[in-house]
Amino acid sequence: MARQLRARLISLFSRQCLTSVIAKQRAADYERLAVFLESGQVVPSLERAHPLTETADAMRHLEAGRVRGKVAITIGQSQ
């Protein structure tokens, strides 16, 4: 929130017009996204899912910058 307020203040003293946008969450949008995901039209870029016990290793891998996609931590499930 502070970032948006700072942008509005800066725009008073700058040639740039800085503003903020608030997205509206609609159930219909999530339902449509679910259809795309279920049909395979939209596929998340998931590099690997790590079990909770490997969280430290997953974070080290992420911090090293070697990740190509998202890294997920699974809880209570086998891979």
C-alpha positions as CSV (number, residue, x, y, z in Angstrom):
1,M,0.0,0.0,0.0
2,A,2.9,2.4,0.8
3,R,4.2,1.9,-2.7
4,Q,1.0,3.0,-4.3
5,L,0.7,6.1,-2.0
6,R,4.3,7.0,-2.8
7,A,3.6,6.8,-6.5
8,R,0.6,9.1,-6.2
9,L,2.7,11.7,-4.2
10,I,5.5,11.5,-6.7
11,S,3.1,12.1,-9.6
12,L,2.3,15.5,-8.2
13,F,5.8,16.7,-8.7
14,S,6.6,14.8,-11.9
15,R,5.6,14.8,-15.6
16,Q,4.6,11.2,-15.3
17,C,1.1,10.3,-14.2
18,L,1.5,7.5,-11.7
19,T,-1.7,5.8,-10.5
20,S,-2.8,2.6,-8.9
21,V,-5.1,-0.1,-10.1
22,I,-7.2,-2.4,-7.9
23,A,-8.2,-5.7,-9.5
24,K,-11.6,-7.1,-8.9
25,Q,-11.9,-10.7,-8.0
26,R,-14.9,-12.4,-9.6
27,A,-16.0,-16.0,-9.1
28,A,-16.8,-16.3,-12.8
29,D,-13.2,-15.5,-13.7
30,Y,-12.0,-18.3,-11.4
31,E,-14.5,-20.7,-12.9
32,R,-13.3,-19.9,-16.4
33,L,-9.7,-20.3,-15.3
34,A,-10.6,-23.7,-13.8
35,V,-12.0,-24.8,-17.2
36,F,-8.8,-23.9,-18.9
37,L,-6.7,-25.7,-16.3
38,E,-8.8,-28.9,-16.5
39,S,-8.8,-29.0,-20.3
40,G,-5.0,-28.5,-20.4
41,Q,-5.2,-25.3,-22.3
42,V,-3.3,-23.5,-19.5
43,V,-0.4,-25.4,-17.9
44,P,1.5,-24.0,-15.0
45,S,5.3,-24.0,-15.4
46,L,6.2,-26.2,-12.4
47,E,9.8,-27.3,-12.3
48,R,9.5,-29.6,-9.3
49,A,7.4,-30.4,-6.3
50,H,9.4,-31.0,-3.1
51,P,8.1,-32.7,0.0
52,L,7.9,-30.6,3.1
53,T,11.1,-32.4,4.4
54,E,13.1,-30.9,1.5
55,T,12.0,-27.3,1.9
56,A,15.5,-26.1,2.8
57,D,16.9,-27.7,-0.4
58,A,14.2,-26.2,-2.5
59,M,14.8,-22.8,-1.1
60,R,18.6,-23.1,-1.7
61,H,17.8,-24.1,-5.3
62,L,15.5,-21.1,-5.7
63,E,18.0,-18.7,-4.2
64,A,20.7,-19.9,-6.5
65,G,18.7,-18.8,-9.5
66,R,18.6,-22.2,-11.2
67,V,14.8,-22.5,-11.2
68,R,13.0,-22.6,-14.5
69,G,9.4,-22.2,-13.5
70,K,7.7,-22.5,-10.1
71,V,8.8,-24.7,-7.1
72,A,6.0,-26.2,-5.0
73,I,6.2,-27.6,-1.5
74,T,3.8,-30.6,-1.0
75,I,2.3,-31.2,2.4
76,G,0.9,-34.6,3.4
77,Q,1.1,-36.1,0.0
78,S,3.5,-38.5,-1.7
79,Q,5.0,-37.5,-5.0
